[in-house]
Amino acid sequence: MSRLTLPPNAPFSGAQKMWLKGFLDGVSSVIVPASGGSSTQSTAPTGLPVTILWGSQTGNSQGLGKKLSKSLAAKGHSPTLRDMAEVSPADLTNAENVLIITSTYGDGEPPDNAAALHAALHADDAPLLETVNFAVLALGDSNYAEFCKCGRDFHNRLTALGAKPLIPIIEVDVDYDEPFANWTKQLEQVLVA
Ligand SMILES: Cc1cc2nc3c(=O)[nH]c(=O)nc-3n(C[C@H](O)[C@H](O)[C@H](O)COP(=O)(O)O)c2cc1C
């Protein structure tokens, strides 16, 4: 939209014209994009579709998934929070942004609800995920030899299938609140429409 102006023959006194010009300049500065774009761009929605997958044995990753979903929704995005047990590799081929929060159990194993997806993604017939952007938050405990292995498996396998990491994987120990908050902040910075 072009700048709003008064026609030269507008039936106003000089003082009225001065006031109206100031008013219209103010309105124009709000509705005219500052740097060249069209006005439709300036009003486009900023939200992105985001799929959050949680793999969790005792609820920690699930709880963080819920928190992340709330934070991203508050930023105007459209998060969908999903139990990994209900997701197949084929579902991921259409997901634009996939955020994985998973713990590691047993001796470097996935938690129960993540086992099927973990196996299916590692199968020879797993689909390419070249249009997917992703990030992984791996929960673990550094007392275990296979620290955060499940999260690392997901990160490496998605990369091998062509998906693009939005940010590097974060592997976190039992005090995960602060690293989780930092991970969320980093994601909010890179998830821009
Ligand atoms: C029986 C058991 C086995 C575990 N094995 C591992 C492991 O191999 N590697 C690791 O990094 N953490 C391991 N952990 C730690 C969990 O990953 C960690 O406590 C995590 O925060 C649990 O998150 P969740 O409640 O989402 O499953 C293990 C914990 C338990 C109780």
The ligand as a Gaussian input file, in Angstrom:
#p B3LYP/6-31G(d) Opt

LIG

0 1
 C       17.042000     -48.520000      34.998000
 C       17.579000     -47.257000      34.388000
 C       18.434000     -47.344000      33.313000
 C       18.986000     -46.173000      32.737000
 N       19.896000     -46.282000      31.707000
 C       20.485000     -45.161000      31.228000
 C       21.484000     -45.244000      30.201000
 O       21.854000     -46.314000      29.706000
 N       22.045000     -44.087000      29.744000
 C       21.688000     -42.855000      30.243000
 O       22.246000     -41.855000      29.813000
 N       20.727000     -42.755000      31.223000
 C       20.125000     -43.857000      31.712000
 N       19.163000     -43.757000      32.700000
 C       18.766000     -42.405000      33.182000
 C       17.503000     -41.840000      32.546000
 O       17.661000     -41.645000      31.175000
 C       17.187000     -40.487000      33.205000
 O       16.838000     -40.716000      34.554000
 C       16.100000     -39.692000      32.513000
 O       15.961000     -38.421000      33.109000
 C       14.752000     -40.404000      32.602000
 O       13.824000     -39.680000      31.813000
 P       12.347000     -40.245000      31.520000
 O       11.578000     -40.141000      32.807000
 O       11.798000     -39.327000      30.483000
 O       12.475000     -41.626000      31.026000
 C       18.628000     -44.895000      33.267000
 C       17.729000     -44.853000      34.342000
 C       17.222000     -46.001000      34.911000
 C       16.293000     -45.887000      36.088000

